Amino acid sequence: MALIESGWSVGYFPKLSLQHLIPSSRLETGYIGRLNRAIQRSWVQVLDLHGANPWKPIAAWTVPLRKAKAYFKYGAWRSPRGQSVGRGLRAFRRPGNLSRR
C-alpha cells in the first residue's frame, strides 16, 4: 500500500512464472497457527494506518462473545484448520489494547 501511495503502479503479468520454495517446517500446524495469529493482530492496523479500514470499531464487551462463537463455529479442537483459527482468535484485543503478549 505504501508503494502505491508513493506513486508506484500495480501490474498483472499472466505469463510470469514464479517458483516459491519454502521449508517444510512452514507447513506444520504450529507454524500456520502462529502465522495466523500474527496476521490477525496486524492487518486491521495496516488498514487504519493507510486510511483504508471500512469497518467501525467493535464494542469491547462483544469481544468475548465473538471469540466464543468463532471457537464453536470453527471447532478449534477438531482439526488443524480449527486449531489455526483458534490461535488467530487469541489475537483479538479490546480496542486500544494492542500490546504484545
N, C-alpha and C positions, 0 to 999 in steps of 0.2 A: 504494500500500500504506500509505503514511504517513497518508493521509486516512482510510482505512478503520480503521486503528488508533486514530485520534483521534476516532472516533465517527460519521463520515460513512457514508452508505449508497451502494450501487450501484443504479442504476435501469436499466430496459430500456424504451425508448420506440419501438415498432415504426413509428410514423408520423413520427418525427423524420427529417428530411432534411438532409443536410449536403453542401455542395459544397466540396471541398478543392482549392484552387488551388496548384500548385507550379511552380517554374520548370523549364524543360526540362533544365537542367543537372543536375537531380536524378534524371534518368532515364538518365544516362550510366553506362557500366560502371565507370569510375574512381570516381565518387561512391558508387555502390552498394557497391563493394568496400571503400572507406574506412568507410562506414556499418556494413557487416557486421563489420569488424574492431573498431570501437568498441563495437558491441553485444556481441560475443563477450567483450570484455575486461571488461564491466561487469555483465552480467546475473547471474552467479553471486554476485558481490559484493553485489548488491542483495538477493538471496535470503538470503545469510548475515546481512546487516545486520538483516533482519526475522525471523530465525529460521525461515525457510521453505524452506531448502535440504534436499531429500530425499536428496541423494547424498553418499556418502562421498568424501573427497579421494582423488584418484588418485595412485599412486606416481610419483615424479618420473622414475624410469627408464623408465616406459611412455610418456611424452610423445612422444619422437621416433618411437617405433613407431606410435603413434596418428596422428601427423601424416603419416607415410609412407603408412599405409593409406588415410587420407582423401584424400591427394593423388592416389593412383592410382584410388580408388573414384570420385571426383567429376571426374577428368580436368581438372585445373586448366589445362591447356594447350589444351583442345579447344573451349571455349565461354565466352561472357561469364559464364554461371552458374558454371561451373567456376572461372573466374578469381576471381569474388567469394568463393566458398567458400575458395579458396586464400588469399586475403587474410585471411579470418577465422581460418584456421588459424594464421597468424603471431601471432595474439593470445594463443595458449596460452603460459603461462609455467610454470615449475616452481613448486610450492607455496611460498608465502612470498615469491616474487619478482614483485611486481605493479607494478614501476616502469615508467614510460613509456619508449619508445624514441624 
